[in-house]
């Protein structure tokens, strides 16, 4: 079973600048390759590679493997749609393979190719992510998300053997109670519901202001509320799963309207 492990990179200010420059140059390369693909109507990986490879290397100064990765990104984009020329965001993600990114799980560091050469950068990961990374297999995406750098690594996890269950734990989803199970146990959304009105009032106030500082605060507030809701939902989901495992039951989401 394929899953994704997400870890946060912790670059120095200098390394952060290198990573940003790498994203910009890589995506500029993708736009150049896309121009070639569109003008020549060449959308298959190897023929397109032959058309631009030497010119691309000379023009953008990327390593051979980075040019290969840029070519693959363009080809993948045209697999989705060939009705219009594809373009790429300045800070769009880069997919790395093992030739240009390597992991040191013991030291919590990655060695990653940048326009300034290889950089050894520490990363932060929880126990769950570290366990997933033990089975890492394939490519890793470098993404710039809300001012931070993250790696999304493909991992291959063995699916557990099916378990014989002895019944079903039904779960209704709601608002006052985020969930109620068929045993009558309610999983309260009180914490979440108490925060939302306060955030709503603050959002209205900041929207009326309309200043740059207010807009910046709105973005931070949105992220904070999203993370809080995710944490509450994750905690409740974990409790329900643990109860189902403890009582040897499957879980079924029920239609609370019926």
C-alpha positions in Angstrom: 0.0 0.0 0.0 1.4 3.4 -1.1 1.3 6.2 1.5 3.0 9.6 1.9 5.3 10.7 4.7 5.4 14.4 5.3 8.4 16.0 7.0 9.4 19.7 7.5 12.8 20.9 6.4 14.7 23.2 8.7 17.1 25.1 6.4 19.4 27.9 7.5 18.5 31.3 6.0 21.2 30.7 3.4 19.9 27.2 2.5 16.3 28.6 2.3 17.5 31.1 -0.4 19.2 28.2 -2.2 16.0 26.2 -2.2 13.9 29.1 -3.4 16.4 29.7 -6.2 16.2 26.0 -7.1 12.4 26.1 -7.3 12.4 29.2 -9.5 15.1 27.9 -11.9 13.5 24.4 -12.1 10.1 25.8 -12.9 11.5 28.3 -15.4 13.1 25.2 -17.1 9.7 23.5 -17.1 8.2 26.5 -18.9 10.9 26.4 -21.5 10.5 22.7 -22.1 6.7 23.2 -22.3 7.3 25.8 -25.0 9.4 23.3 -27.0 6.7 20.6 -26.5 3.9 22.8 -27.6 5.7 24.3 -30.6 6.8 20.9 -31.9 3.7 19.0 -30.6 6.1 16.5 -29.0 4.7 15.1 -25.7 6.4 11.8 -25.2 9.3 11.7 -22.7 12.3 10.4 -24.8 11.6 12.4 -28.0 11.0 15.6 -26.1 14.2 15.0 -24.0 16.3 14.7 -27.3 14.8 17.9 -28.6 15.8 20.2 -25.8 18.3 18.5 -23.5 21.6 20.2 -24.4 20.1 23.6 -24.9 18.3 23.3 -21.6 21.4 22.3 -19.6 23.4 25.2 -21.1 20.6 27.8 -20.6 19.6 27.0 -17.1 22.6 25.3 -15.5 20.8 22.4 -13.9 22.3 19.0 -13.4 21.6 16.3 -15.9 19.2 14.6 -13.5 17.3 17.8 -12.7 16.8 18.3 -16.4 15.4 14.8 -16.6 13.0 15.6 -13.7 11.9 18.8 -15.4 11.2 16.9 -18.6 9.2 14.3 -16.7 7.1 17.1 -15.0 6.2 18.6 -18.4 5.3 15.2 -19.9 3.1 14.4 -16.9 1.3 17.7 -17.3 0.5 17.1 -20.9 -0.9 13.7 -20.1 -3.7 15.5 -18.3 -4.5 17.9 -21.1 -3.0 18.8 -24.5 -5.7 21.3 -25.4 -3.5 24.3 -24.3 0.1 25.0 -23.6 0.9 24.1 -20.0 2.6 26.5 -17.7 4.2 26.1 -14.2 4.1 28.2 -11.1 7.4 29.9 -10.1 7.5 28.0 -6.8 5.9 24.8 -7.9 7.0 21.5 -6.3 10.0 19.5 -7.6 10.0 15.7 -7.7 13.4 14.3 -6.6 14.7 10.8 -7.0 17.4 9.0 -5.1 20.2 10.4 -7.4 19.5 14.0 -6.3 18.1 13.5 -2.8 19.2 11.0 -0.1 18.0 10.5 3.5 19.9 10.0 6.7 17.2 9.0 9.2 19.6 8.5 12.1 20.9 12.1 11.8 17.5 13.5 10.7 19.0 15.1 7.6 18.6 15.0 3.9 21.3 15.6 1.2 19.5 17.5 -1.5 20.6 19.0 -4.8 20.3 22.8 -5.2 21.6 25.4 -7.6 24.3 26.0 -5.1 25.3 22.4 -5.0 24.4 19.6 -2.5 23.0 20.8 0.8 22.7 18.8 4.0 19.5 20.0 5.7 17.9 18.8 8.9 14.3 17.8 9.0 11.6 17.5 11.7 9.4 14.4 11.9 7.2 12.6 14.4 7.4 9.0 15.4 4.7 8.0 12.9 6.5 9.7 10.0 9.8 8.1 11.0 8.2 4.7 11.0 6.8 5.3 7.5 10.2 6.5 6.2 11.7 3.1 7.1 9.8 1.8 4.1 10.4 4.8 1.8 10.4 3.7 -1.8 10.5 5.9 -4.9 10.4 9.6 -5.3 10.2 12.6 -2.9 8.5 15.9 -3.6 10.0 19.2 -2.3 7.1 21.7 -1.8 7.0 25.3 -0.5 3.8 25.7 1.5 2.9 28.9 3.3 6.5 30.0 3.7 7.9 26.6 4.8 9.6 23.8 3.0 8.2 20.2 3.2 9.3 16.9 1.8 6.5 14.4 0.8 8.1 11.0 0.5 6.4 7.9 -1.1 6.5 4.9 1.2 5.4 1.4 0.8 3.5 -0.1 3.8 2.5 -3.8 3.9 -1.3 -4.1 4.3 -2.2 -6.0 7.5 -4.0 -9.3 7.2 -7.8 -9.1 7.4 -9.2 -9.5 10.9 -12.4 -11.4 11.7 -14.7 -8.9 13.4 -17.7 -9.6 15.6 -20.1 -6.8 14.8 -20.1 -3.2 13.7 -19.6 0.1 15.6 -21.8 2.6 13.8 -20.7 6.3 13.9 -23.0 9.3 13.2 -21.3 12.6 12.4 -22.7 15.8 13.7 -22.0 19.4 14.7 -22.7 19.8 18.4 -21.2 16.3 18.8 -18.6 15.7 16.1 -19.5 12.0 16.3 -21.8 9.7 18.2 -21.3 5.9 18.1 -24.0 3.2 18.1 -23.2 2.5 21.8 -24.5 6.0 22.6 -21.1 7.4 23.4 -20.8 11.1 22.2 -17.5 12.6 21.1 -18.0 16.3 21.8 -17.1 19.2 19.5 -17.4 21.6 22.4 -13.7 22.7 22.2 -14.0 23.3 18.4 -17.3 25.1 18.6 -16.2 27.4 21.4 -13.2 28.6 19.3 -15.1 29.1 16.0 -17.3 32.0 17.0 -14.3 33.9 18.5 -12.4 33.4 15.3 -15.4 34.4 13.2 -15.6 37.7 15.1 -11.9 38.3 14.7 -12.1 37.6 11.0 -14.9 40.1 10.5 -12.9 42.7 12.3 -9.8 42.1 10.3 -11.7 42.1 7.0 -13.2 45.5 7.8 -9.7 46.8 8.4 -8.4 45.6 5.1 -4.8 46.6 5.7 -1.8 44.5 4.7 -1.2 43.6 8.4 -4.8 42.6 8.8 -4.6 40.3 5.7 -1.4 38.7 7.0 -3.2 38.1 10.3 -6.1 36.6 8.5 -3.9 34.1 6.8 -2.3 33.1 10.1 -5.7 32.8 11.7 -7.0 30.6 9.0 -4.0 28.2 9.4 -4.3 28.2 13.1 -8.0 27.3 13.0 -7.4 24.6 10.4 -4.6 23.0 12.5 -6.8 23.1 15.6 -9.7 21.5 13.8 -7.4 18.8 12.4 -6.0 18.0 15.9 -9.5 17.7 17.4 -10.8 15.5 14.6 -7.7 13.3 14.7 -8.0 12.8 18.5 -11.7 11.8 18.1 -11.0 9.5 15.2 -8.2 7.8 17.2 -10.6 7.2 20.1 -13.2 5.6 17.9 -10.6 3.4 16.1 -9.2 2.3 19.5 -12.7 1.4 20.7 -13.5 -0.6 17.6 -10.2 -2.5 17.9 -10.7 -3.1 21.6 -14.2 -4.5 21.0 -13.3 -6.4 17.8 -15.8 -4.5 15.6 -15.7 -2.9 12.2 -16.5 0.8 11.8 -19.4 2.0 9.7 -20.3 5.7 9.1 -24.1 6.1 9.3 -26.4 8.7 7.7 -27.4 10.9 10.6 -30.3 12.3 8.5 -32.0 9.0 8.1 
